[in-house]
Each structure stands twice: as C-alpha cells, then as structure tokens.
Amino acid sequence: MHKCEDCDAQIDDNYKVCFPCSNKRKQSNNGTNEVVRELGKLNNNLYALRTMQEYTLNANFKVNLKWDKENKKFVIE
C-alpha cells in the first residue's frame, strides 16, 4: 500500500492515484487537445525529416525512397 499522488489516500501498489482522483484528472483533461496537438507536431517533424532524407538520397545517390504496399515498408529504388 502507498499514498495517492493527488490526495494522499491509501491505495494499492498497482495504482498511482485513487479512483476519485483518477476521475477528476479525466474530467480536467477532457477539454484539452494538448496530446493531439503534440502528436500532430511530432508527425509534421517526422514528415519533414523524411522529406529531407529523400532529397539527400536523390541528390547524392540518384535513388528514390518508395513505399511498398505489399510488404508495408519503404524500399530504395
């Protein structure tokens, strides 16, 4: 047994917060899209990095990166 992170109630070792505090956290997070925005930023960054690498591959080695739908992976042509 240990204490809840939010209210210091005694809870099982498998949990970080008690059930009432968990519900409060869920309610306070329902109105925000912070996680979605951060995932969108990461996705944009990954796309930019891939685009730069594709350009570098083409400029330096005259090869292209192509998505293989059958094997579900990128291949270099």
N, C-alpha and C positions, 0 to 999 in steps of 0.2 A: 504494500500500500504506500502511496505517496500523495502529495498535495496537487490539486488542480492549479494550473498555471495562472488562472484568472481570479479565482475566489478562495483558494487555499482549502477547499473541501477535500476530504479523504476519498481517493479513488483508486481503482485497481491499477497495477503497474502497466497494463496493456494500453492505457489511455493517457493523453496529455491534459485533457480538460474534461470536466464533468458534463453530463448531458444538458443541463440548463445553460451552461456557458457555451457549449457547442451550438445550441440553437440560437443564442444571442449573436455568435460570430456569423452564422449563416445568414441571419436577418440583416446584419450590418453590411455583409458583402453582396447582398442581392442587387443593390442599386448601382454597383460599380462594374465597369467593364475593364478594369485595370489588367486583369490576366489576358483578356482577349487583345487588348492594345499591345501588351508586351509580346505576345506571340506573333502578332502582325509585324511588329518591328523586327523580331528575330527572322521571320520569314523573308522580309524585304532585304535584310542584311545577307542572308544565305543566297538569295537570288542574285544580289549584286556581286558577291564573291564568285558564284558560279559563272556569271557573265564575264567577269574579268579573266577567269581561268580559261574559258572557252576562247576568248580573244587571244590570250597568250599562246594557247595550243595552236591556234590557226596561224598566228603571226610567226612563231618560231619554228614550228614543225610541220606546217601545212596539213594538219589533221583536224577533224571535227569531232565533237562530242555529240553522240546521238542516243536517244532513249530507245532501248529495246523493249517493246511492249510484251513480247513473249516471255523473256527472262526477267523482266521488271528490274532492269539495271541500265546504267549508262555504259556505252561502248565507244571506243575510239576508232574512228574510220580513217 
